[in-house]
């Protein structure tokens, strides 16, 4: 068994085709565009025909409020009109398909958009070069940007509008100032949270409106350095606060010791003088050495963003237009179409992988693999793994610093854990092969991250097979206490689709309050799935109720440079896309310290 793969350097690559002759590539691109132009009208009429018969909750509510009784007539006559138009354009669509499908074998399995930066510094991170440490932000979200007719089966419609609004909201979140409050004290003191006045105010009344894009920040990153060290052109606000040593430490929410001057095998923090501590955002809490929060906004200064289920091409282009002022390197339309190897009827792909990668850093290499073992409706999409190597900058010894980022979307149907385990085996192998092929001796590796929609959780008995996969011995999951056991502060990431528009979760602020209240969130977050023929006894006595967390961000330390040390700075559950998707985005910020003495 094997997957379709492409591995190519992206620095000089602007062409879309596997062809050395640029003129031939341009001809192929024109023929491909003509073929898709012929297909699009037929596809659009079919999409509208199905969408007409499937209403979302807001549409049904609006008809009830307006007392509209003409909807059956609208569906009846609309169905006839769109069906006739579909039949009329079907011959043209078939001709376009005959032009388009064969060319898919020549097309690279992604489009690469590079936005020319105003200065070279905007594509690099000067943290290692100046102070030997840096902070990296990652985020992942499943957007359900299917064709409008299919998205409605998930109670989500208006795919093109949602794509534009989602892009604007992401930019709004990642471009806000990164508030950092340093507690300047040689000893431990109580938790200090930023004032509300220091945080950006979101106008909830304009939520969902297509406002103008937020302006990108003057500089793309906020470096997490020692106290009083400020990286030039940073988009951060630093507030230094003295702390009285005699103050009793807070026992309810201990402050995260994020910048502790210690060697890699030192575990205890008591009995020595620690460096100043930072609380990064309002509501940040810490349990089990992991600072976490439920945030109504995307984390400030996200470096790499992975999105899943961006199946619709036009939606992907709208996202690219919205995100490109902030993320200068974007891979979209990732995956293969038509009849790919091994060229069986079951291997025909109607949709791409749905993966979408946006990076602030230059993408040096990228590789895509298609899972060969998909079944049922999942086999219609080219789900797989996208791996990328990005250039971060230089360290203090002028040595290149790079990072590896991988994103995936696994098999969806419940009760088919064997398929997902096979895919996890392939993910582990493909990542190892990609890094072995692209590792250079004169580079330092700062991070190795894997994220995406895994379609299984760590609390359902039905997912026990996947929970015990060896992947979790390689990659660390900051939300995981062990196989089948989440940490007590974890919140599920899959929402119940019929309730997406209820008042408790239809705005970022309301969803944030709901997720923070255990008794309320039970009504809106998908519950664990019992094993077959076994009743579910959940949760155990004295344990919190935790919903299905199927969106992951994992990191690995044994593949990064030996003189790098990694700490989790923050885990975020993000509510900014309330009403726009049925998943809760997840964010992770890592601190990486590079020991220049080595």
LUMMARKOL-684132 format. One record per residue: residue in one letter; x, y, z of N, C-alpha, C, O, CB in turn. Coordinates in steps of 0.1 Angstrom, whole numbers, plus 5000, padded with zeros to 4 digits. Glycine has a CB too. Example, Ala and Ser with C-alpha at 12.3 -4.5 7.8 and 13.67 -1.06 7.14 Angstrom:
2
A513249435078512349555078513249675078514249675085511349555090
S512849785071513749895071512950005079513450115080514149945057
This chain:
598
X500949885000500050005000500950125000501950135006499050005012
X500450224993501350344992500450464990499250454988502350334981
X500950584992500250704990500850794979502050784977500150785003
X500050874973500550964963501351074970500851134980499351024955
X502551104965503351194972504051284962504351254951504451124981
X504351404967505151504960506051574970505551624980504251604952
X507351584967508251654975509051754967509651714957509251554982
X508951884970509651974961510052104969509352144978508652014950
X511152164965511552284971510652394966510352404955513052314968
X510252484975509252584972509852724970509152814965508252594983
X511152754973511652884972511552934958511053054956513152884977
X511952864948511852914934510552874927510352914916512952874926
X509752794934508552734927507352824927506752844937508252604933
X507052874915505852944913504952874903503752904902506053094909
X505552784896504752704886503852604893504152564904505652634876
X502752564886501852464892502052324886501552234892500452514889
X502852314876502952184869504352124870505352184871502552204854
X504351984870505551904869506051904855505951814848505251764875
X506652014851507152024838508352124837508252234842506052064828
X509452084832510652164832510552284822511052394825511852084828
X509752264811509552364801508452464806507352424808509152304787
X508852584809507852684814506752714804505552724808508552814818
X507052714791506052734781504952624781503752644780506652754767
X505452504782504552384782503752394795502552364794505352254782
X504352434806503552444818502452554817501352534823504452484830
X502752664810501752764809500552714800499452744802502352894802
X500952634790499852584781498952484789497752484788500452504769
X499552404797498852304805497952384815496752344817499752214813
X498452494821497652564830496452624823495352634829498452674837
X496652674811495452734804494452634800493252654802495952804791
X494852514796493952404793493152364805491952334805494652284786
X493952354816493352314829492252414833491252374838494452304840
X492552544832491652654835490352644827489252664831492352784834
X490552614814489452604805488552494809487352504809489852594790
X489152374812488452264816487552284828486452244829489352144818
X488152354838487452384851486352484848485252474854488452434861
X486652574839485552674836484352614829483252654832486152784826
X484552504822483452434816482752354827481452334826483952334805
X483452304837482852214847482052304857480952264862483852144855
X482552424860481952504871480452534870479752514880482752634871
X479952574858478452594858477652474861476652484869478052644844
X478052364856477252234859477352204873476352164880477852124850
X478552214879478752184893477952284902477352244912480252194897
X477952414898477252514906475752494906475152504917477552654901
X475152454895473752434894473352304902472352304909473252414879
X474252204902473952084910474052124925473252074933474951974907
X475052204928475152244942473952324947473452294958476452324944
X473452414939472352494943471052404944470152434952472152614933
X470952304935469752224935469652144948468552134954469852124923
X470752094953470752014966470652114977469852084987472051934967
X471252224977471252324988469852374990469352405001472152444985
X469052384979467652434980466752344988465852384995467052444966
X467152214989466352114996466752105011466152025018466351984989
X467852165015468352145028468552285035469452365030469752065028
X467852305045467852435052468652425065468752315071466452485055
X469352535069470052535082469052595092467952645089471252635081
X469452585105468652625116468252775115467052805117469352595129
X469152865112468853005111467753035100466953115101470053095108
X467852955089466952975078465552935082464552995079467452905065
X465452815089464152775093463552865104462352895104464252625099
X464452915112463953015123463453135116462353195120465053045133
X464153185106463753315100462353295093461553385093464753355089
X462153175086460853155080459753145090458653195087460953025072
X459953095101458953085112458653225117457453255119459352995123
X459653305119459453435124458753525114457853615118460753505128
X458953505102458353595091457053535087456353595079459253605080
X456653415091455453355087455353325073454253345066454253445091
X456453285067456553255052455953125049456453015054457953275047
X454953115041454352985037454652955022454052855017452852995039
X455453035016455753005002457052924999457352894988455953134994
X457652875010458952805009458752675001459552644992459452775023
X457652595003457452474995457452504980457952434972456252394999
X456752614976456652654962458052694957458452664946455652764960
X458752764965460152804961461052684959461752684949460752894972
X460952584968461752464966461352384954462152344946461552374978
X459952384951459452304940459952364927460552294918457952294940
X459652494925460052554912461552574911462152564900459352694911
X462252604922463652614922464352484918465352484910464252664935
X463752374923464352244919464252214904465152174898463652134927
X463052254899462852234884463852314876464452264866461352264880
X463952444880464752534872466252494873466952484862464652684878
X466752464885468152424886468452284880469552264875468552424901
X467452194880467652064874467752084859468552014852466451974878
X466852164853466952194838468252254835468952214825465752284834
X468752354842470052414840471152314841472152324834470252534849
X471052234851472052124853472152034840473252004836471852044865
X471051994836471051904824471551984811472251924803469551854821
X471252114810471652184799473152204799473752204788470952324799
X473752224810475252244811476052114813477252114813475552334822
X475352004814476051874816476951834805478051794807475051764819
X476551854792477451814781478751904781479851854779476751834768
X478552034784479752114785480652074797481852074796479352264787
X479952034808480751994820481451864817482651844821479851974831
X480851774809481551644805482751674797483851614798480551554798
X482651774787483751804779484851864788486051834786483351904768
X484551954797485552014806486151904814487351914817484852114815
X485351804819485951704827487051624819488051584824484851604832
X486751594806487751524798489051604796490051544793487051494784
X488951734797490151814796490851824810492051824810489851954791
X490051834820490551864833491151744840492251754846489451924842
X490451634840490851514848492251464844493051434853489851404846
X492551444831493951394828495051484833496151434836494051364813
X494751614833495851704836496151704851497151754856495451844832
X495251644859495451644874496651554877497251574888494251584881
X497051464868498151384870499451464869500551424874498251264861
X499351574862500551664860500651774870501651834871500551714846
X499551804877499551914886500151884899500051774904498051964888
X500951984904501451964918500251954927499252014925502452084922
X500351884938499251864947498951974957498451954967499351734955
X499352094953498952214961499352334953500152334944499652214975
X498652444956499052574951499852644962499552644974497852664946
X500952714958501852784967501752934964502152984954503252734966
X501253014974501153154973502153214982502253194994499753214976
X503053304976504053374984503853524982503853574971505453334980
X503553584993503453734993504753794995505453765005502353775004
X505153884986506453944987506554035000505754135000506854024975
X507454015009507454095021508054235019508854255009508254025032
X507654335027508154465025509654475029510354555025507354565033
X510054385038511454375042511754225046510854155050511754465055
X513054185043513354045046513154005061512953885063514754015042
X513254095070513154065084511754015087511553935097513454185092
X510754045079509354005083509153855080508153795085508354085074
X510053785073509953645071510853565080510853445080510353615057
X511553635089512453565098512053595113511353685116513853595095
X512653525122512453545136513853575142514753495141511853415143
X513953685148515253735154515553695168516453735174515353875152
X514653605174514753575188516053495190516853535199513653485192
X516353395183517553315185518753395182519853385189517553185176
X518753475172519853555168520253655179521453685180519553635155
X519253715186519553815195519753765210520653805217518453925195
X518853675214518753635228518853485230518853445241517553695235
X518853405219518953265220517653195225517753075228519953235230
X516553265224515253205228514153265220514253385216514953215243
X513053195218511953245210510753175214510753065220512253225195
X509653235210508253175212507553165199507553255191507453275222
X506953045197506253015185504852975187504552895196507052895177
X503953035179502553005181501952925169502252955158501753145182
X501152825172500452745162498952735165498552745177501152605163
X498252725155496752705157496252615146496752605135496052845156
X495152545149494452455140492952465142492452485153494952305142
X492252455130490752465131490152385119490752395108490352615130
X489152315122488352255111487152345108486352385116487752115116
X487152395095486252495091484952445084484052525082486952595082
X484952325079483752265072483452355060482252385058482552255081
X484452395052484152475040484052375028484852375019485352575038
X482952295029482552215018481752295008481352405011481752085023
X481452234996480452304988479152324996478852245005480052214975
X478452434993477352485002476352375005475852365016476652594996
X476052294995474952184996475452085007474552035014474652124983
X476652045007477151945016477352005030477151935040478451885011
X477852125031478052195044476752205051476752205064478652335042
X475652215044474352225051473952095059473152105068473252255041
X474451985055474251865063474951865076474651785085474751735055
X475851955078476451985091475852115097476452165107477952005089
X474752155092474052275097474852405095474752495103473652255112
X475652405085476452525081476252555066476352465058477952495084
X475852675063475652715049476452835045477352875053474152745047
X476252885033476853005028478352995029479053075036476353125036
X478952895023480352865024481252975020482253005027480652745015
X480953045009481753155004481853275014482853335017481353204991
X480653305020480553415029481253375042482053455048479053455033
X481153255047481753205059483253215057484053255066481353065063
X483753175045485253175043485853315044486853335051485553115029
X485153415039485553555039485553605054486553665058484753645031
X484453575061484353615075485353545084485953615093482953595080
X485553415082486553345090487953405088488653425098486553195086
X488353435076489653495073489753625080490853655086489853515058
X488753715080488853835087488953825102489753895108487553925084
X488253725108488353705122489653655126490253695137487253605127
X490253565118491553515122492653625121493453635130492053405112
X492553705111493453825110493253915122494253965128493253905097
X492053945126491754025137492353975150492954055158490254045139
X492353845152492853785164494353785164495053825174492353645166
X495053735153496453725153497253855152498453865156496853635142
X496553965148497254095146497154175159497754285159496654165135
X496354135169496254215181497554215188498354125187495054165190
X497754315197499054325205499054205214498054165220499154455213
X500254155216500554045225500854095239501954135241501653945220
X499854105248500054155261500854065270500553945271498754185268
X501954115275502754035284503054105297503554225297504153995278
X502654045308502854115321503954035329503753915332501554115330
X505054095331506154025338506054065353505854175357507554075333
X506153955362506253975376507653975380508353875380505453865383
X508154095384509554105386509854075401509754165410510054255383
X510253945404510453905417511453795418511453705409509153865424
X512253785428513253675429512553555435513253445436514353715438
X511353565439510653445445509253435440508753525433510753455461
X508553335444507253305439506253405445506353445457506753165442
X505253455437504253535443502953505436502953415427504553685441
X501853575439500553535435500353565420501153635414499553605442
X499353505415498953525401498453665398497753725406497853425397
X498853715387498453845383497953845369498553785360499653955384
X496753895367496053895354496054035348495854125356494653835355
X496154045335496054175329494654235331493654165332496354165314
X494654365331493354435332492654425319493254415308493654585335
X491254435320490454435308490754545298490654535286488954435311
X491254655304491454775296492754755287492954825277491654895304
X493554655290494754635282494554535271495354515263495854575291
X493354475270493054385259492154445249491454535251492354255265
X492254395236491454455226489954425228489654315233491854395212
X489154515225487754505227487054465214487254525203487054635232
X486354355214485754295202484254355202483554335212485754145202
X483954415191482554465190481654345185481654315174482454575180
X480954285195480154165192479054195182478454105176479654105204
X478654325182477454355173477854345159476954325150477054495176
X479154355155479554335141480054195138480554175127480654435138
X479854105148480253965145479553905133478253915132480053885158
X480353855124479753795112479653885101479353845090478353735116
X479854015103479754115092481054115085482154085091479454255098
X481054145072482254155064482854285065482854365056481954115050
X483454315077484254435079485454435071485854325065484454465094
X486154545070487454555063488454475071488354455083487954705062
X489454415064490454335070491254415080491454535078491354275059
X491554355091492454415100493854435094494254355086492554335113
X494454545098495754575092496854475098496754455110496154715094
X497754425090498754345096499654415105499854545104499554275085
X500354345115501154415124502454465118502854425107501454325136
X503054565125504354615119505354515119506254515110504754735128
X505354425128506354305128505554185132504654195140507554335137
X505954075127505153955128505253885141504353795144505353865117
X506153905149506353815161506653895173507353995173507353715158
X506253835184506553875197507453775204507053665207505253905206
X508653815207509553715213509453715228509353815234511053755209
X509553595233509453575248510853565253511453465253508553455252
X511353675258512653685263512653705278511653715285513553785256
X513853725284513953755298513353895301513153965291515453745303
X513153925313512554045316513354165312514654155313512254055331
X512754275307513354395303514154375290514754475285514354445314
X514054265283514654245270513554255260512554175260515454105269
X513654355251512554375241513154365227514154425224511954515243
X512554275219513054265205512554375197511354415198512554125199
X513354445189512954555181511854525172511654415167514154605173
X510954625170509854615161508854505165508154445157510254585147
X508754475178507854365183506454425184506254545187508354315196
X505454335182504054375183503554335197502454285198503254315172
X504354365207503954325221503954445230504554545227504954225226
X503054435240503054535251503654475263503054365268501654595253
X504654525269505354465281505054555293505254675292506854455278
X504554495303504254565315504954505327504754385329502654575319
X505854575333506654515344506054555357505754665360508154565343
X505754455366505154475378505954415390506254295389503754405378
X506354495399507154445411506254365420505054385420507754555419
X506754265427506054185436506754175449507954145449505754045429
X505954185460506554185473506854035477505953945475505554245483
X508054015481508453875484507653815496507553695497509953865487
X507153905504506353855516504953815513504253755521506353955526
X504553835500503153805497502953655496503853585491502753865484
X501853605501501653455501501253415487500553485480500453425511
X501853305483501453255469500053215468499453165478502353135465
X499453225456498053185454498053035452498852975445497453255442
X497052975459496952825457495952785447495852675443496652765471
X495052885444493952855434494452835420494152745413492852955435
X495252935416495752935402497152975402497453095399494853025393
X498152885404499552925405500052975392499652925381500352805409
X500953075392501453135380502353045373503152975380502053275383
X502353045360503252955353504653005353504953125351502852945338
X505652915357507052955357507552925343508052815340507852875368
X507453025334507752995320509153015316509652955307506853085311
X509853095324511253125320512153095332512753185338511353275316
X512352965335513152925346514452885341514652815331512452805353
X515552945348516852915344517352785350517752785361517853035348
X517152675342517452545347517952455336517652485325516152485354
X518652355340519152265330518052165326516952165333520352185334
X518252085316517152005311516651895320515551845319517551935298
X517551845329517051735338516651785352516451705361518151635339
X516551915354516151975366514551975367514052055359516752105369
X513951905376512551905376511951995386510952055383512051765379
X512452005398511852085409512152235407513152275401512352045422
X511152315411511352465410511452525424511852645425510152525403
X511252445434511252505447512752515452513552435448510452425457
X513052605461514352615467515352685458516552685462514852485470
X514952755447515952825439515252955434514052955434516552745428
X516053045430515453175426515053165411515953125403516553295428
X513853185408513353175395513353305388513453415394511953115395
X513453305375513353425366511953475367511053415371513753395352
X511753605362510453665362509453575354509853505345510453805356
X508153585359507153505352506253585344506153715346506353425363
X505553525334504753605325503353545324503253425322505353615311
X502353625326500953585323500653645310500653765308499953615334
X500253565300500153615286498853675283498853755274500553505277
X497753635289496553685284495553675296495753595305496053615272
X494453745294493353735304492853605306492553535296492353845301
X492553565319491953435321492953315320492453205321490853415312
X494253335319495153225318495253155331495453215342496553285313
X495153025331495252945343496252835341496652805330493852885347
X496652775352497652665350497352555359497052565371499052725354
X497352435353497252305360498152205354498352205342495752255360
X498752125362499652025357500752085348501152025338498851915349
X501252195353502352265346502052315332502952335324503552175345
X500752315328500352365315499452485316498352475321499552255307
X499952605313499052725312498052715301498352675290499852855310
X496752745304495752725294494652825296494552895306495052585295
X493852845286492752945286491752905276491952845266493253085284
X490452955278489452965268489453105263489053195271488052915273
X489753135251489953265245488953305235488653215226491353275239
X488353425236487353465225488053515213487353545203486553575231
X489353515212490153555201491253455198491753385207490753695203
X491653455185492853375182494053425189494153555191493053375166
X494953345193496153395200496953495191496953485179497053275203
X497453595198498253695191499553635185500153545191498653815200
X499853685173501053645166501253495164502253435167502253685175
X500153435159500353295154501253285143501253365133498853235150
X502253185143503253175133502753085121503053115110504553125139
X502152975125501752875115500352835118499952795129502652755114
X499452835108498052805109497752695100498052695088497152935106
X497052585106496652475098495052465099494552465109497252345104
X494452465087493052455086492652325079493352285069492452575079
X491552265083491052145077489652165071488952265074490952025087
X489352075062488052075055487852205047486752265046486852065064
X488952265041488852375031488752305018489652315010490052475033
X487652235015487452155003487152244991487552214980486452055005
X486452354993485952434982487052524977487652594985484752524987
X487352524964488452604958488252754960489152824963488552564943
X486952794957486752944958486852984973487353094975485352974953
X486452904982486552934996488052945000488453035008485852835005
X488852854995490352854997490952984992491853044998490952734991
X490553034980491053154975490653274983491453364985490553174960
X489353274988488953384997489753385010490153495015487453375000
X490053265016490853265028492253315025492853385033490953125033
X492853275013494153325009494253475008495153535013494553254996
X493253535002493153675001493053745014493753855016491953724992
X492353685024492253745037493453735045493853825053491053685044
X494153615044495253585053496653635048497553645056495353445056
X496753655035498053685029498753815034499953815034497953695014
X498053915039498754025045499553985058500554055062497854145048
X499153885065499753835077500653715075501753705080498653805088
X500053615068500853495065501253495050500553475041499953365068
X502553525049503053545035503253415027503553425015504353615036
X503153305033503353175026502153085029501953045040504753105031
X501453055018500252975019500152865009500452874998498953065017
X499852745014499652625006498152585007497652565017500552505011
X497552584995496052564995495752474983496652444975495252694994
X494452424982494052324972495052204973495552164963494052384958
X495252164985496252054988495551924985494451894991496752055002
X496151834976495551704974495451674959495851754951494251694980
X495051554956494851514943493451494939492551484948495651374941
X493151494926491751484921491751364911492851314907491251614915
X490551334907490351234896490851104900490951064912490951284883
X491251024890491650884892493250884894493950874884491250794881
X493650874906495050874909495550734911494750644912495450964921
X496850714910497350574913496850524926496750594936498950574913
X496450394927496650284917495550274907495350174901496650154925
X494850384904493950394892492750294893492450234882494650374879
X492250274904491050194905489850294907490050404910491050094918
X488650234904487450324905487350374919486850494921486150244901
X487650294929487550334943488550444947488450504957487750224952
X489550464938490550574941490250704935490950804936491950524936
X489050714928488650844922488350944933487550914942487450824913
X488951064932488851164942488051284937488451344927490151214947
X486851314943486051424939486551554946486351664941484651394942
X487151534958487651654966489051634969489651524969486751664979
X489751754972491151744976491151704991490251654996491751884974
X492351724997492551685011491751775021491551735032493951675014
X491451895017490851995026491952065035491552155043489851935034
X493152025034494252095042494652225036494652245024495452005043
X494952315045495252455042496352505052496052505064494052555042
X497452535047498652575056499052725053499352755042499852485054
X499052805063499452945062500552965072500452935084498253045065
X501653015067502853035075503453175074503453235063503952935071
X503953235085504753355084506153335078506753425073504753425098
X506653215080507953185076508053125062507053065057508653085086
X509153145056509453085043509352935043510052865051510853135037
X508552875034508452735032509552685023509652715011507052685027
X510552605029511652555021511352425013511652415002512852525030
X510652335020510252215014508752175018508352215028511152095018
X508052105009506752065012506451925006506951904995505652165008
X505751845013505451715008504051675011503551695023506451605013
X503351615002501951565005501851415002502451364992500951644996
X501151345011500851205009499351185010498651255018501551115019
X498751105002497351065002497150935009497850835005496751064988
X496250925019496050795025495450695015494550735008495050815037
X495950575014495550475005494350385010493850305003496650395000
X494050405023493050305029491750365033491050315041493750245041
X491350485027490050545030488950455025489050385015489950685024
X487750465032486650385028485350475028485350585034486450265038
X484350425021483050495021483150635016483850665007482550495035
X482450725022482350865018483750935020484051025012481350945025
X484550885029485850945031486750925020487651005017486450895044
X486550815012487350785001487150884989487950884980487050644996
X486050964990485851064979486751184980486951254971484351104979
X487351204992488251314994489751254996489951145001487851395007
X490651334991492051294991492751325005493751395005492851354980
X492151275016492751305029494151245030494451145023491851245040
X494951315037496351275038497151355048496651405057496951275025
X498451365045499351435054500151535045500551505034500451335060
X500251655051501051765045502151795054501951835066500151895041
X503451785050504551815058505351935052505451945039505551695059
X505852025060506552145055507752165064507752145076505552265055
X508752215058509952265065510052415063510052455051511252185059
X510152485073510152635072511452695078512152635086508952695080
X511852805072513052875076512752975086511953075083513852935064
X513252965098512953065109513853175109513453295111512952985123
X515153155108516153255108517553205111517853095106515753365118
X518253275120519553235124519753235139518953305146520653315117
X520653155144520953165158522153265160522553325151521253025164
X522653265173523653365176524953325169525853415169523853365191
X525153205164526353165157526153175142526953115134526753025161
X525053245137524753265123524453135116524753115104525853335116
X523953035124523552905118522052905115521352955123523952785127
X521652845104520252845100519452775111519852665116520052785087
X518252825114517352765123516052735115515452825108516952855135
X515552605115514452565108513452495117513752475129514852475096
X512252475112511252405120510452315110510352335098510252505127
X509852205116509052115108507652125113507352125125509551965110
X506652125104505252135107504452045098504652035086504752285105
X503651965105502851855098501451875101501051895113503451715101
X500551855091499151865094498351755087498851715076498552005090
X497351705093496651585087495151595091494751665099497251455091
X494351505084492951495087492651345085492651295074492051585077
X492351275096492151125095490751085092489851165091492551065109
X490650955090489350895087488250935097488550935109489450735086
X487050965092486051015101485050925107484850935119485251115093
X484550825101483450745107483750675120484950635122482950635097
X482850675129483050615142483150465141482550405131481950655152
X483750405150483850255150484850195140484850075138482550205148
X485650275134486650225124488050265128488750325120486250285110
X488350235140489650275146490850205139491950255139489650235160
X490550085133491650015126492250095114493450105112491249875121
X491250165107491750245096492550365101493550395095490450295088
X492050435112492750545117494150505122495150575121491950615128
X494250385128495550345133496550315121497650345122495350215141
X496050255110496850245099497350375093498450395089496050165088
X496450475094496850605089497850675098498750745094495550695088
X497750645111498750705121500050635119501050705120498250675135
X500050505115501350445112501950505100503150535099501050295109
X501150535089501650605077502150745081503250785076500650605067
X501450815089501850955093503250945099504051025096500851015103
X503450855109504750845116505850815106506950875106504650735126
X505550725096506550685086506850805077508050835074506150565078
X505850865072506050975062506751095068507551155062504651015056
X506451125081507151235087508651205089509451285086506451265101
X508851085093510251035094511051045081512151085081510350905100
X510450995071511050995057511251145053512351175047510150925047
X510351225055510451365050511551435057512351505051509151445053
X511651415070512751485078514151425075515051495074512451475093
X514151295073515451235069515951285055517151305053515351085069
X514951305046515351345033515751495032516551535023514251325023
X515251575042515451715041516351775052516551895053514151785041
X516851685060517751735071519151765066519751685059517851625082
X519651885070520951925065521851945078521351985088520852065058
X523151915076523951915088524252055094524552075106525351855085
X524052155086524352295090523152365095523152495095525052375079
X522152295099520852355104520552315118520852205122519752325095
X519952405126519352365139517852355137517252445131519752475149
X517252255143515752235143515152285156515552235167515452085140
X514252385155513752445167512452375172512152375184513452595164
X511652325162510352265166509952155156510352165144509252365168
X509152065161508651955152507151935157506951875167509451825153
X506251985149504851995154503951915144504151915132504352145154
X502951845150501951765142500551815147500351805159502151615144
X499751845138498351895142497351855132497651805121498352045145
X496051875136494951845126493751785133493751775146495451745115
X492851745125491651675130491851525129491851465118490351715121
X492051465141492351315142491051235142491151115140493151285154
X489951295144488651225144488551115154487651025153488351165130
X489351115164489151035176489551115188490251215187489950905175
X488951085200489251165212490051075222490350955219488051215218
X490351135233491051055244490251025256490751005267492251145248
X488951025254488050985265486950885261486350825270487451105271
X486750865249485650765244486150625245487250595239485150805230
X485450535251485850385250485950335236486650245233484850305258
X485150395227485150345213486450375206486750315196483950415205
X487250475211488450515205489750455212490750515211488550665204
X489550355220490650295228491850255220492950275224490150185237
X491550205208492650155199493550265195494750255196492050085187
X492950375191493750495187494450565198495550615197492950595179
X493850565210494350625222495650565226496550625232493350625233
X495850435223497050365227498150355216499050275217496750225232
X497950435205498850425194500250475198500350565207498350505182
X501250415192502650455196503050595192504050645196503650355190
X502250665183502450805179502650885192503450985192501350855170
X501850855202501850945214503050915223503150985233500550925222
X503850815220505050795226506150885220507150925226505550655226
X505950925207506851015200506551155203507351245206506850985185
X505251195200504751325201504051345215503351265220503851365190
X504251465221503651505233502351575231502251665223504651585242
X501351535238500051605238499851675251499651605262498851505235
X499951805252499851875264498551865272498451895283500152025262
X497451815264496151795271495951655276494851625281495151835261
X496851565274496651425277497351385289498551415291497151345265
X496651315298497251265310497751115308498551075315496251265322
X497151055299497550915296496550855286495550925282497550825308
X496650735281495750675272494350665278494150605288496150535268
X493350735271492050735276491750825287490650825293491650595280
X492650905291492450995302492951135299494151155296493150945315
X492051235299492451375297492851445310492451395321491251445290
X493551555308493751635320492451705324491651735316494851745318
X492251735337490951775342490451915336489251935337490951785357
X491351995331490952125325490652115311490252225305492052225328
X490752005304490551995290489152015286488251975293491051855285
X488852075275487552105269487452035256488352045248487252255268
X486351975253486151915240486152015229485952135231484851835240
X486351965216486452055205485452035194485452105184487852045199
X484551935196483551905187482151945192481751895202483551755183
X481452045185480152095190479052005184479151955173480052245186
X477952005191476751935186476152025175475752135177475751905197
X476051975163475652055151474152115153473952225148475651975139
X473152045158471852105159471752225168470852305167470852005164
X472752245177472652355187473652465183473852555191473052305200
X474152475171475252565168474752715169475652805172475752545154
X473452735168473052875167472252915180471653025180472152905155
X472252835190471552875202472352985209473553005208471452755211
X471553065217472153185223473353155232474253245233471053255232
X473453045238474553015247475953005239476953015246474352895255
X475852975226477152945219477253025206478052995198477352805217
X476353115203476353175190477253295188477253355177474953215186
X477953335199478853445198480153405205480053315213478353585204
X481353455202482553415209482453435224482953345231483753495204
X481853545229481753565243480853465250481153415260481353705246
X479753435243478753335249479353195249479253125259477453345241
X480053165238480653025238481753015248481952915254481153005224
X482453125250483553125260482953095274483453005281484353255260
X481853165278481253145291480653005292480752945303480153245293
X480152955281479552815282480652715284480452615292478752795269
X481752725276482752625278483452625291483952525296483852645267
X483452735298484052745311483152695322483552685334484452895314
X481852665319480952615329480552465325479952445315479652705329
X481052375334480852235330479452185328479152115319481552155341
X478552235337477152185336476452235323475552165318476352235348
X476952355318476252405306476852345294476152325284476452565306
X478152335294478852285281478452145277478552105266480352295282
X477852065287477451935284476351935273476251835266476951865296
X475652045272474452045263474952075249474252055239473552155267
X476252125247476652175234477852105228478152105216476952315235
X478652045237479851975232479551825231478851765240481051995242
X480051765220479751615218480251535229481451545233480251575204
X479451445234479851355245480751235240480751215228478651305253
X481451175249482151055245481350945239480150935241482950995257
X481950865231481250755224481450625231482650585233481750745209
X480450555234480650425241481150315232480950325220479350375248
X481750215237482150105229480950025225479850035231483150005237
X481049945214479949875209479349775219480149695226480349795196
X478049775221477349685230477749705245477549615253477649545226
X478349825248478649845262478149985266478350085260480249845264
X477349985277476850115282477950215286478950165292475750095293
X477750335285478750435288478550485303477450545306478750555279
X479550455311479450505325480550615326481750595328479750395335
X480050745324481050855323480350985329479151005327481450875308
X481151065336482551045340482550955353481550925359483251175342
X483750925356483950855369483650945380483751065379485450795370
X483350885392483050965404484151055407485351015409482750865416
X483851185409484751285413485551345401486451435403485751235422
X485351295389486051345377485251445369484051425369486551225368
X485851545363485051635355484551575342485051475337485851765352
X483451635337482951595324483751665313483851785313481351625323
X484251585304485051635293484451575280484251455278486551585294
X484251665270483651625257484751575248485951565252482951745251
X484351545236485251495226486251595221485851695215484451435214
X487451575223488551655218489251585206490051495208489651695229
X488851615194489351545182490351635174490951585164488251505173
X490551755179491551845172492751855181492651895193490851995170
X493851825175495151805183496251905178496251935166495651665182
X497051945187498352005183499451935192499451945204498452165185
X500251855186501351775193502651835189502851895179501151625190
X503651805198505051855195505951745199505651665208505351985202
X507151735193508151635195509451705199509851805193508251535183
X510151645208511451695213512651615209513751665208511451715228
X512451485206513651405203514151425189515251365185513351255205
X513451505181513951535167514551675165515051705155512851505157
X514351755176514951895175516351885179516851785184514051995183
X517051995177518452005180518751975195517952015204519052145177
X519851905198520051865212520251975222519951955234521251775212
X520652095217520852205227519652295227519752405232522052285223
X518452245222517252325223516352265235516352135236516452325210
X515752345242514852305253513452365250513352485246515352345267
X512452285252511052325248510152325260510252235269510452235237
X509352435262508352445272507052485266507052565257508752535284
X505952435271504652475267504352605274504252615286503552365270
X504152715266503852845272502352865274501952935283504452955263
X501552805265500152835265499352735256499752705245499852975261
X498252685261497252605253495952685253495452735264497052465259
X495352705241494152785240493052705233493252635223494452915232
X491852725239490652675232489952805227489652895235489752595241
X489752825214489452945208487952945204487452855197490352975196
X487253055208485753065205485453165194484253195192485053085218
X486453225188486253335179485353295167484753385160487553395174
X485353165163484653125151483253065155482652985147485353025144
X482653115166481353065170480353095159480253205154480953125184
X479552995156478553015145479052995131478253005122477853145147
X480352985130480952975116481452835113481752795102482053075115
X481652745124482052615122481652525134481252585144483652605121
X481652395132481152305143482352255151482152165159480352195137
X483552315150484652275158485152395165484952505162485852215149
X485852365176486552475184488052475181488652375184486252455200
X488552585175489952585172490852575184490352605195490252715164
X492052525182492952505193494252575190494752575178493252345195
X494852635200496152705198497252645208496852605219495952855200
X498452655204499552615212500752705210501052745199500052465209
X501352755221502552835220503652765227503552725239502252975226
X504752755221505952685226507052785228507352865220506352575217
X507752775239508952845242510152755238510252635243509052885257
X511052805230512252725227513452805231513652915226512252695212
X514352745239515552805244516752735238516852605239515652815259
X517652805231518752745225520052775233520352895234518852785210
X520652675238521852695246523052725237523552635230522152575255
X523452845236524552885227525952835232526852825224524653035226
X526052785244527352735249527652605242528852565241527252715264
X526652535237526852405230527352425216527552325209525652325231
